[in-house]
């Protein structure tokens, strides 16, 4: 080839007007882990938006973003997840609106 890229990054590949190209609102596709600890009932993670949901035992939910996946995984596998949440996430990673 002559080095010409048929799919430049500054131009969308999709063709305008096709039904599958219509712009849609982003939705959260959460991965949920249940029964994490006494105070944290559930953890959820959306890989597309890098949003983490934390559901507490009093049924309040907080959404944090951006959260790297390794941080989410370390919280899920931690011996003391509440302590790790308070030290690393709470107040340091911004809260976002959830659905």
C-alpha positions in Angstrom: 0.0 0.0 0.0 1.0 3.6 -0.4 0.4 4.4 3.3 -3.1 5.8 2.7 -5.5 5.0 5.6 -9.0 4.4 4.2 -10.4 5.0 7.7 -9.1 8.3 9.1 -9.7 8.9 12.8 -11.2 12.4 12.2 -14.1 11.0 10.1 -16.7 8.6 11.4 -16.9 5.3 9.6 -20.7 5.0 9.9 -22.8 6.3 7.1 -25.2 9.1 8.1 -28.9 8.2 7.9 -28.7 4.5 8.7 -30.9 3.5 11.6 -28.1 1.8 13.4 -26.0 5.0 13.3 -28.6 7.1 15.2 -27.2 8.8 18.3 -28.5 7.2 21.5 -28.2 8.1 25.1 -25.4 6.2 26.8 -26.7 3.6 29.2 -24.9 2.0 32.1 -24.1 -1.7 31.7 -23.1 -2.6 35.3 -21.3 -5.6 36.5 -22.5 -6.4 40.0 -20.8 -8.1 42.9 -23.0 -8.9 45.9 -22.4 -9.3 49.6 -19.0 -7.5 49.6 -18.9 -6.8 53.3 -21.0 -5.9 56.3 -21.5 -2.2 55.3 -21.0 -2.5 51.6 -23.8 -4.7 50.2 -23.0 -4.5 46.5 -20.4 -3.1 44.1 -21.1 -2.3 40.5 -18.8 -1.3 37.6 -19.6 0.0 34.2 -16.7 -0.7 31.9 -17.8 1.8 29.2 -18.1 4.8 31.5 -15.6 3.7 34.2 -18.3 4.3 36.8 -18.4 2.4 40.1 -21.6 2.0 42.1 -21.4 1.3 45.8 -24.6 0.1 47.6 -24.4 0.4 51.3 -26.3 -1.7 53.9 -28.7 1.2 54.5 -29.6 1.0 50.8 -28.0 4.3 49.8 -26.1 4.2 46.5 -23.1 6.3 45.5 -21.7 6.5 41.9 -18.1 7.4 41.5 -16.3 8.2 38.2 -13.7 7.8 36.7 -12.6 4.7 38.5 -10.0 2.5 36.9 -11.0 -1.2 36.8 -8.0 -2.4 38.9 -9.2 -0.1 41.7 -12.7 -1.6 41.5 -11.2 -5.1 41.5 -9.0 -4.3 44.5 -11.9 -3.0 46.5 -13.9 -6.1 45.7 -11.1 -8.5 46.8 -9.9 -6.4 49.8 -9.9 -7.9 53.2 -11.4 -4.7 54.6 -13.3 -3.0 51.8 -14.8 -0.3 53.9 -11.4 0.9 55.0 -10.1 0.9 51.5 -13.2 2.7 50.3 -12.8 5.5 52.9 -9.0 5.8 52.3 -8.9 5.8 48.5 -12.3 6.5 47.0 -14.7 8.4 49.4 -14.1 12.2 49.0 -11.3 11.7 46.5 -13.0 10.4 43.4 -15.9 12.6 42.3 -19.6 11.5 42.7 -21.7 11.4 39.5 -25.4 11.0 38.9 -26.5 7.5 38.4 -29.5 5.9 36.8 
